[in-house]
């Protein structure tokens, strides 16, 4: 039997038989037992090949999608990843894996909250619901993770004629996104009662948390090792360069990956013209100069585009509120506590309608006077382009008296 277990063709045919048994309705536990008895484990590449072959042989993609979770359970812990490539720190796959770690922290917290719903006192249910909503808002951030797979990774797999598994995985992404939207919509219902939530747990809440964890398993055990095998370093570099267009999920990479031989490309992608100059009506500067300007002005700024997605924030020493690149491309509403979302929506509504273009606020924070201002950004035709949040610490400025003219520069040091 050992020589058969070590034979790739035998393993794939046997795995195909087992998946088709699931298709015919056989109990997953029984099929899992057969897998363990006859194969023990299956290399990750062969799992991908079997899915591809089943689709090529006529099993509808919709059926493979339906079976995806079931055969994922059967294979759990029995996918052989030996021989998979080492992943450099900061590499796109390394980022995906760190995001998965953060996602799993949230799914664990979310499941613990769901398990405790029935024990929550009625008088604290509203606060509990806000906490749960915050968790699901965080889980919805997985959309950026999925989009990077769909638009950056899958095309390179398809060039290698690996088409079936990406289609199946994309289908699962869509299901998860819709389930998360349903969970969030229900939690936002003003009349939602504790009993309503309890009755929905098995219908949508537990299933989507499990689906998120299952997708992490599929990525870690099959997709990432296989992608590392077939996608070239140059292609990974192209993927890396486009990642910020989509943003990160619950994680801000700590290391900038730069493979050898691609330094020149890195410099080129930061420019907008051939000589690196950004030309505007009133002058010009290089991308390095504008970055230095934005990070030097004594305010912190965050830009939200016309579709309410966070697109940029300054990274200077004057930041008032902490920012992480995990918020890039995230809906600005999800960057605020549930209690203030209505105000954020009202500001955006007034800016878009033209009713207002400026919303100032000021607070006392840790003994400091903080001014927070929102500005509507419009083009020369008055069309709304987005919102700029500008925050600054005015504590010292408020205490200034008299005057200090430019001619006095340096004299205070001499004195």
C-alpha positions in Angstrom: 0.0 0.0 0.0 2.9 2.4 0.8 4.0 2.5 -2.9 0.4 3.5 -3.8 0.2 6.2 -1.2 3.4 7.7 -2.6 2.0 7.6 -6.2 0.7 11.0 -7.2 -1.8 9.6 -9.8 -3.2 7.2 -7.3 -3.6 9.9 -4.7 -5.4 12.3 -7.1 -7.8 9.6 -8.3 -8.6 8.5 -4.8 -9.2 12.1 -3.7 -11.4 12.6 -6.7 -13.4 9.5 -5.7 -13.8 10.8 -2.2 -15.0 14.3 -3.3 -17.5 12.6 -5.7 -18.8 10.6 -2.7 -19.5 13.9 -1.0 -21.3 15.0 -4.2 -23.4 11.9 -3.9 -24.4 12.7 -0.3 -22.1 10.4 1.7 -21.4 11.6 5.3 -18.3 13.8 5.6 -17.1 11.9 8.7 -17.1 8.6 6.8 -15.3 10.1 3.8 -12.7 11.7 6.2 -12.1 8.3 7.8 -11.5 6.8 4.3 -9.1 9.6 3.5 -7.0 9.0 6.6 -7.0 5.2 6.1 -6.0 5.2 2.5 -4.0 8.5 1.9 -3.1 9.9 5.3 -2.3 13.2 3.7 -2.4 14.9 0.2 0.1 17.4 -1.2 -1.4 20.9 -1.6 -0.7 21.0 -5.3 -2.7 17.8 -5.9 -5.7 19.2 -4.2 -5.7 22.1 -6.7 -5.2 19.7 -9.6 -8.1 17.6 -8.5 -10.5 20.5 -8.3 -9.3 21.7 -11.7 -9.9 18.2 -13.2 -13.3 17.8 -11.7 -14.5 21.0 -13.3 -12.8 20.1 -16.6 -14.6 16.7 -16.5 -18.0 18.4 -16.1 -18.7 18.8 -12.4 -20.4 22.3 -12.4 -18.5 25.0 -10.7 -21.6 25.7 -8.6 -21.4 22.2 -7.2 -17.7 22.4 -6.5 -18.5 25.6 -4.7 -21.2 23.8 -2.7 -18.8 21.1 -1.8 -16.0 23.5 -1.0 -16.7 23.7 2.7 -17.4 20.0 3.1 -14.3 18.7 1.4 -12.4 21.5 3.3 -13.5 19.9 6.5 -12.5 16.4 5.3 -9.1 17.6 4.3 -8.4 19.8 7.4 -5.1 18.7 8.9 -4.3 16.3 6.1 -2.9 18.6 3.5 0.9 18.0 3.1 2.8 21.4 2.9 6.3 19.9 3.0 8.5 21.4 0.3 6.6 24.7 0.2 8.8 27.7 -0.4 10.0 30.0 2.3 8.1 33.4 2.4 10.2 36.5 2.8 9.2 39.1 5.4 7.0 41.8 3.8 6.3 39.6 0.7 2.6 39.8 -0.4 2.0 36.3 0.9 3.6 37.3 4.2 1.2 40.2 4.4 -1.8 37.9 3.6 -0.7 35.5 6.4 -0.4 38.3 9.0 -3.8 39.6 8.0 -5.1 36.1 8.6 -3.7 36.1 12.1 -5.5 39.4 12.8 -8.7 38.0 11.2 -8.6 34.9 13.4 -8.2 37.1 16.5 -11.4 38.9 15.6 -13.3 35.7 14.7 -12.3 34.2 18.1 -13.6 37.4 19.9 -16.7 37.4 17.8 -17.5 33.8 18.4 -17.1 34.3 22.2 -19.5 37.2 22.0 -22.0 35.2 20.0 -21.8 32.4 22.6 -22.7 34.8 25.3 -25.7 36.5 23.7 -28.3 34.7 25.7 -26.6 35.6 29.0 -26.5 39.4 28.3 -28.8 41.4 30.6 -31.5 43.4 28.7 -30.2 46.7 30.2 -26.7 46.2 28.7 -27.9 44.7 25.4 -27.4 47.9 23.5 -23.8 48.2 24.5 -23.3 44.5 23.7 -24.8 45.0 20.3 -22.4 47.9 19.6 -19.4 45.8 20.5 -20.6 43.0 18.3 -21.3 45.4 15.4 -17.7 46.7 15.8 -16.4 43.2 15.5 -18.4 42.6 12.3 -17.3 45.9 10.9 -13.7 44.7 11.4 -14.5 41.4 9.8 -16.0 43.2 6.8 -12.5 44.6 6.3 -11.6 41.2 4.8 -13.1 42.6 1.6 -9.7 44.3 0.9 -7.9 41.0 1.5 -10.2 39.2 -0.9 -10.0 41.9 -3.6 -6.2 41.7 -3.6 -6.5 37.9 -4.2 -9.1 38.4 -6.9 -7.6 41.2 -8.9 -3.9 40.8 -8.2 -3.2 37.1 -7.5 -5.8 35.2 -9.4 -4.9 36.6 -12.8 -1.4 35.3 -12.5 -2.8 31.8 -11.6 -5.1 31.9 -14.6 -2.1 32.6 -16.8 -0.7 29.3 -15.6 -4.1 27.7 -16.6 -5.1 27.4 -12.9 -8.7 28.6 -13.4 -11.0 26.4 -11.5 -9.9 26.9 -7.9 -9.7 30.7 -8.2 -13.3 30.7 -9.5 -14.5 28.5 -6.6 -12.7 30.7 -4.1 -14.0 33.9 -5.6 -17.5 32.4 -5.3 -16.9 31.8 -1.6 -15.6 35.4 -1.2 -18.9 36.7 -2.6 -20.9 34.5 -0.2 -19.0 35.7 2.8 -19.3 39.3 1.8 -23.1 39.0 1.4 -23.4 37.2 4.8 -21.3 39.8 6.5 -23.4 42.6 5.0 -26.5 40.8 6.3 -25.1 40.4 9.8 -24.2 44.1 9.9 -27.5 45.2 8.5 -29.4 43.3 11.2 -27.2 44.6 14.0 -28.0 48.2 12.8 -31.8 47.6 13.0 -33.1 50.0 15.7 -35.8 47.5 16.8 -33.4 44.5 17.1 -34.1 42.6 20.3 -31.9 40.1 22.1 -34.3 37.3 21.1 -34.1 38.4 17.4 -30.3 38.1 17.6 -30.4 34.7 19.3 -32.8 33.3 16.6 -30.4 34.5 13.9 -27.2 33.0 15.4 -27.4 29.6 13.6 -28.9 31.1 10.5 -26.2 33.7 9.6 -23.9 34.6 12.4 -22.1 31.4 13.3 -22.0 30.3 9.6 -20.1 33.4 8.4 -17.6 33.3 11.2 -16.9 29.6 10.3 -16.7 30.5 6.6 -14.1 33.1 7.4 -12.0 30.6 9.4 -12.4 28.0 6.7 -11.2 30.4 4.0 -8.1 31.2 6.1 -7.4 27.4 6.3 -7.8 27.0 2.5 -5.4 29.9 1.9 -2.8 28.7 4.4 -2.9 25.0 3.4 -3.4 25.2 -0.4 -3.6 28.6 -2.1 -0.5 30.3 -0.7 1.9 27.4 -1.1 0.7 26.8 -4.6 0.9 30.5 -5.5 4.5 30.7 -4.2 5.3 27.7 -6.5 3.9 29.1 -9.8 4.0 32.9 -9.5 7.4 34.4 -10.4 9.3 36.9 -8.2 8.8 39.6 -10.8 5.0 39.0 -10.8 5.0 39.1 -7.0 6.8 42.5 -7.2 4.1 43.8 -9.6 1.4 42.5 -7.1 3.3 44.2 -4.3 3.4 47.5 -6.1 -0.4 47.5 -6.6 -1.3 46.4 -3.1 -1.8 49.9 -1.7 -4.5 50.6 -4.3 -6.7 48.1 -2.4 -5.4 48.6 1.2 -4.6 46.2 4.0 -6.9 44.2 6.3 -6.5 44.8 10.0 -2.7 44.9 9.6 -0.1 47.4 8.7 3.0 45.8 7.3 6.1 46.5 9.3 8.7 45.6 6.6 8.8 47.0 3.0 9.6 44.0 0.8 12.1 44.8 -2.0 13.5 41.8 -4.0 17.0 42.2 -5.4 17.2 43.8 -8.9 13.9 45.7 -8.6 15.1 49.0 -7.0 14.8 50.9 -10.2 11.2 49.8 -10.7 10.5 50.9 -7.1 11.7 54.5 -7.9 9.8 54.7 -11.1 6.4 53.8 -9.6 6.6 56.8 -7.2 6.6 59.4 -10.1 3.9 60.7 -12.3 6.0 61.9 -15.3 9.2 60.7 -17.0 11.5 63.0 -15.0 9.7 62.5 -11.7 8.0 65.9 -11.6 4.4 66.5 -10.6 3.2 69.5 -12.6 0.3 71.7 -11.2 -1.1 75.0 -12.4 0.8 77.0 -9.8 4.1 75.2 -9.9 5.7 71.8 -9.6 7.6 69.4 -7.3 8.8 65.9 -7.2 6.9 63.1 -5.4 9.6 63.1 -2.7 9.2 66.9 -2.2 5.4 66.7 -1.9 5.6 63.8 0.6 8.1 65.9 2.7 5.8 68.9 2.5 2.7 66.9 3.6 4.6 65.2 6.5 6.2 68.5 7.7 3.2 70.8 8.0 2.2 70.9 11.7 -1.2 69.2 11.3 -2.3 65.7 10.6 -4.5 65.2 7.6 -6.6 62.3 6.3 -8.1 62.2 2.9 -11.5 60.4 2.2 -12.5 60.2 -1.5 -15.9 60.8 -3.0 -16.9 57.2 -2.4 -16.2 57.6 1.3 -13.0 55.4 1.2 -9.9 56.5 3.2 -7.2 57.0 0.6 -4.3 58.8 2.3 -3.0 60.1 5.6 0.1 62.1 6.5 2.8 60.4 8.5 4.6 63.3 10.1 5.6 63.9 13.7 2.6 66.2 14.3 -0.1 63.4 14.2 -2.8 63.9 16.8 -4.6 60.6 16.2 -2.9 57.3 15.4 -3.4 56.0 11.9 -2.5 52.6 10.4 -2.3 51.7 6.8 -4.9 49.0 7.4 -7.5 51.8 7.1 -6.5 52.5 3.4 -9.5 51.9 1.2 -11.8 51.3 4.2 -15.2 53.0 4.4 -14.7 56.0 6.7 -17.8 55.1 8.7 -16.0 52.0 9.9 -13.2 54.1 11.2 -15.4 55.7 13.8 -17.2 54.3 16.9 -20.8 53.2 16.2 -22.1 56.1 18.4 -20.6 58.7 16.1 -21.4 57.2 12.7 -24.7 59.1 12.3 -22.7 62.4 12.7 -20.1 61.3 10.1 -22.9 60.4 7.7 -24.6 63.8 8.2 -21.3 65.7 7.5 -20.7 63.7 4.3 -24.3 64.2 3.2 -24.0 68.0 3.7 -20.7 68.1 1.9 -22.0 66.1 -1.1 -25.2 68.2 -1.4 -23.3 71.5 -1.1 -25.2 72.5 2.0 -21.9 72.8 3.9 -18.1 72.7 3.1 -16.6 73.0 6.6 -17.3 71.3 9.9 -15.1 72.4 12.9 -14.9 70.8 16.3 -12.5 71.2 19.3 -11.8 69.0 22.3 -9.7 68.8 25.4 -7.5 65.7 25.2 -4.9 64.8 27.9 -4.6 68.4 28.8 -4.1 69.6 25.2 -6.5 71.7 23.1 -7.2 69.9 19.8 -8.9 71.5 16.8 -10.5 69.0 14.3 -11.8 70.3 11.0 -13.5 68.6 8.1 -13.3 70.3 4.7 -15.2 69.4 1.5 -12.9 69.2 -1.5 -14.3 70.4 -4.8 -12.9 70.8 -8.3 -13.1 74.0 -10.3 -16.7 73.1 -11.4 -17.8 72.6 -7.8 -17.9 68.8 -8.1 -17.4 67.0 -4.8 -14.0 65.2 -4.7 -13.9 64.0 -1.1 -13.3 65.2 2.4 -10.1 66.3 4.2 -9.9 65.9 7.9 -7.3 68.2 9.5 -6.4 67.9 13.2 -3.9 70.0 15.1 -2.7 70.6 18.6 -3.2 74.4 19.3 -2.2 74.3 22.9 1.0 76.4 22.4 -0.5 78.6 19.7 -3.3 79.7 22.1 -0.8 80.9 24.6 1.1 83.2 22.2 1.2 86.9 23.1 2.7 90.0 21.5 4.6 89.3 18.3 7.8 87.7 17.0 8.8 89.1 13.6 11.0 87.4 11.1 13.8 89.9 11.8 14.1 88.5 15.3 15.0 85.0 14.0 18.1 83.7 15.7 18.3 86.5 18.3 16.5 84.4 20.9 19.3 81.8 20.6 22.0 84.5 21.0 20.2 85.8 24.1 
